[in-house]
Amino acid sequence: MRTHHGTIIAASAIVLTLFGAATQGKVKPAAKDAASNAAVVLWRDPADIASRDLFYGPGGKGHAPQGTFTFVEEDMAGTNPKFHVVDANGVQWVVKLGPEVRPETAASRLVWAAGYFANEDYFMPVLHVEKVQRLRRARGLVSPSGDVQNVRLKRHSTDEKKIGTWSWAKDPFTETRQWYGLRVLMAVMNNWDLKDVNNVVYRTQSEPVEDRYLVSDLGASFGPTGLNWTLKGKPDAYCSSTWIKSVSAEYVDFNVPSGPAVNTYINFVELGRRLGLLWLGHHIPRQDARWMGDVLGRLSGQQIRDAFRAAGYSPSEVEDLSRTVLRRINELKAL
């Protein structure tokens, strides 16, 4: 047992040392992308936050999925089953199944409300898809008639194009208030899956051209504080978790992301990857954490409940999750 424990500590030391070397020389905020002359944007002041509709989210009611959907192809990326469909108007959607569906839908609304960019995600309790072909990962989740339950649909926008991913450790916004604020927001939601590959840059296809930076995969939110396949997406795990680790005169350390569940230690590659993300919840300036609390504090309790209602949570889960979010916002405001 001591040998196993020592191996974990050694692996942790190696990962943290490598991380420290990788994060030296952080770049300063930039107004333009040097190659394209596009403006780079992470956040915009949500001046209308108190009136934003968190039930329909960034896409609004007008972009909500409806009508007939036709199967296009299966998507083998990521850990959750997904496939692509197109609706009667030619709009393309990515259909996602599994435990990330509800958390991701709700999280996209809070991220958007706080002034950051988010995908247009919608939850549907029942989706009917025409011409479904044999699926590899979603086998057994789609009925022979093409019905599938409890899905998240992400709308594909023709107004923007994915041009790459971005790194938390080196990006145009490092050490800005908005950068720290986004890390705080991830902690508020218990989003522990903060791998760089989940961060996307979209370039707008019309003037003025912008490169919009966002956290695209929010599916690990509203569950445990760290990787735990058993509790992923479980509201009880979120509501009972300890999210603040420590507070000093100048800084806050959050417990999100925390280390992975014990059974993950047998996978040293995954262990190393997760330990390399722990810094994202640490050493946050108190004033920046308080700033994010003030931004989120402009939301009403009803708006927050609407975000969870839109994600298909039960009435009791909506109340429990909303109460926890409101409590965390108040804790930030009190820093």
N, C-alpha and C positions, 0 to 999 in steps of 0.2 A: 504493500500500500504506500509506504514511504517512497519507494522508487517511482511509482506512478505519479505521486504528488510532486516529486522533484522534477520529473520530466515535464510536467505541465508548467512549473515555474520557469524552467529553463527555456521552454518554447515561448512563454510569454515575454521573457526578457529579450530574446532574439527579435521577436516581432516588434516590440516597442522600440528597440534600438534602431531597427531598419526604418520604422515609421518616422522616428525623430530625424534621421538623415534625409528622408524623402520630403519632409515639410520645411526644410530650410530654404530661405530665399523666396518667401511668398511675394507674389506680384501685387502691385498697387491697383486701386480702382482705375478703370479706363472708361472713356466715354464712347470710343469707337473701336470696332474690330479693324486692325491694321490692314488686313488683306482685302476686306470687302467694303470698308467704310460704313458698315452697318452699325447702328447704335446698339450697345449691349445693355440689356435690361433684366434685372432680377425682381424688382418690386416697384409698385406704384402706390402712392398714397390713396387708400380706399376712402375718399372723402364721403362717399355715399354708403358707407358700411352699414349704418343703422337701417337703411331701407333695402338692402340687398336681399334677394329671394333665395334663401338657402335650401328651399325644397327643390327647386329646379337647378340651382347652381349656376356655374359660369356659362352654360349653353342656353339657359333660360327655357321657358315653356315652349318657345317656338322651335327649338332644336330637339325636343324630346322625341324619342323613337316611337313610331306608330306605323300602322299599315302592315304590308306583307314583306317578309324577309326571305331572301334566297341565299342558300349556302354558296360560298366561294371556295374556301380552302381551309384546312386545319393549320394552326399556328403552333409550332413545336418549341418556341422560345419560352424561357421562364420555367417556373415550377408548377404552375397551375394550368389545367386544360384551357385552351382557347381555340377559337376558330373565327374566320372572317365571314361576314354576310353583307349583302347589299339590299337596300330597301327599294320600294317602288319608285322613289325619286332619284335613284342612282347614288344615294349617299352610302358610303362604306362604313361599316362598324366592326369593331373587334368585340366578340362575345367571350367573356371570361366566366369560368365556373370555379367552385371551390370555396375555401374559407376566407379568401381575400375579398370576395365580392362586396359584402356589406361594409367592412371597414374602409375600403378604397372609395366607395361612393360617398360616404360621410366625410372622409378626410379631404376629398377634393373640394368640398364646399367650404370647409373651415380655412383651408389654404387660400382659396380664391377670396374669401371674405376678408382675410388679413392683408390682401394686397399683392399676393404672389400669384404667379401664373399656374394654372391647373388644367388638366384635360377635361373635356366635356363628358362626364360619366353619368350614367343613369342605371338605376336598378329596376329590373322587371321580374315580378314573381313567376310569370309564365311567358315564355317566348315560343312562338311557332315558326319553324324554319322549313322552307320548301327545298326539295331536292338535296337533302342531307346525304352525304356519301359516308362510306365506312370510316369511322374515326379511330385513331390509335389511342390517344390519351383520354378522350371523353367517352370511350365505349361504356355503355351502360348508363350514361347520364342523359342521353337523348333517346326519347321513345321512338319506336319504328315509324310513328306518324310525324315525327319532327318536333315534338314538344320537349322543351327543356325548362326546368324550374330554377328559380333564384339565380339570375345571371346579372352581370354588369355589362353594359354596352358602352364602349368608348367610341365617340364619333370621330371620324377622320375628316380633318379640315383641309379644304383645297387652298385656303388662304395662307398656309404655312407649310414649310418643308423641314423635316428633321435633317440636321446637318452634322450631328455628332453628339457626344456626351461631354460632361464637364466634371472636374475633380473638386472635391471639397477642399483639398489641401492647396490647390493652385488654380485660381480662377480670377476673373477681373474684379471680384467683390470682396476678396479675403480681408478680414478685419474691419469691414464696414459694419455699421449698426444693422443694416438689413441682412447681412450674412449671419451675424450672431443671432438676429431675430428669427431667421429661418431654422437655425439649430434649436432654438428654444421652442419653436412651434412643433418641431418633430418630437421633442420631449413631452410637450403638452399632450400629444396624441399617442405617446408610446410607440412611435414608428422607429423600430430598431434596425430595419433593413436598409442601411444608409450606404450601401455599396455605390461606388461612382457610376457603375453601369446603369444604375437606376436614375441617374441625372441626365436630362436631355436638353439639347439646344435646338430650338425651332427658329427658322428664319422666315419672316413674313414675305409674302410674294407680291406685295404692292407697296407703294410709297406711303409713308416713310419706311424704309427697310430697317427692321430690327432683328437682333438675335435675342430671343427670349429664353432665359435660363429657368428651368423648373425641375422639381423632383417629380418624375413621371410615375413611378411605381410607389403607391402609398398603401399597398395591401397588407403590410405588417402592422398597421395602426390598430389602436383600441383593443389590444390584447396584453400579453406580458411585456416586460421591459426589455427582454432579450430573446434570442432565438430559442424557441420551445415549440416543437411541432405539435405537441399534445394540446397546448393552450392557445395556439395561434388563432386570433379572431374571436376569442372568448371574452365577452363583456365583463364577466365576473373577475377575470384575471386583470383586466384594466382597472376596474373600480377598486380592487383591493391592493393594488401595487403601490410601492413606495417610489415616487418619481424624483424627489429631491434627495441627493446624497449628503451634501454639506453646503453651508453658506459661510463665507468669510466677510471681512470688511469690504472687499472689492469684488469678489467673484462668487459665482454659484457653480457647483458641480451637480449635474443631474445624473440620475441612475439609468438614463436612456441615451444610447443603448447600453445595456449591461452585458455581462459575459453570457455565453450560451448555456443551455441546460447541461447538467452533468453528463448525460448520455452522449453529448456531442464531442466530448473529449477523446473519444476513440478515433475521431476523424481529425487528425492534427492539421490538415490543410484548412478545414473549415474553422477549427479553433483559432489558427493563426489569422485567418481572414477577419474573424469577429473581434479578436483582441485588438486588431489594427484599427477598429472603428470606435473604440471606447473614448478616444480623445474628443470626439464630436460632442459629447455631453458635458465635457469638463472645461473649467476655466472660462466661463462665460461672464463678462462684466455685468455686475448687478444692474447698472443703469440700463443696459441693453435688454436684459431679461425683464426689467420693469417696463421698459418701452413696449415690448411685445404684449405684456399684460394690459397696458393702457389701450393698445390697438384692439385687442380682443375684447376688452371691457366695454367697448362701444356696441357690442352685440347684445341683443336681448335674449332672455331665456327662451323665448318662443323661437327665435331664429335658430338657436342651437338645437332645440328639439326638432325643428323642421329638417335639419341636416340628417339627423338620425332616422326620422320618419321616412325621409326619401330613400334611405338605404334598406328599408324593409325590416328594421328591428321591431320587436314586439313592444306594446305600450309600456310594459314594466322596464324593458331594456332601455327604451328611449329616455325614461325618467332617470334611471340609474346612471346612464352614460352622460346625460346632460348635466346632472347634479355634480358629477365628478369633474367635468370640464369647467363648469362655473367655479367650483372650489379651487381648481388649479389656477384659473385666471386671477382670482382674488389673492392667492398666495404670491403670484408674480407682482401684482400691484402693491403688495405690502412689503416688498423687498427694500 
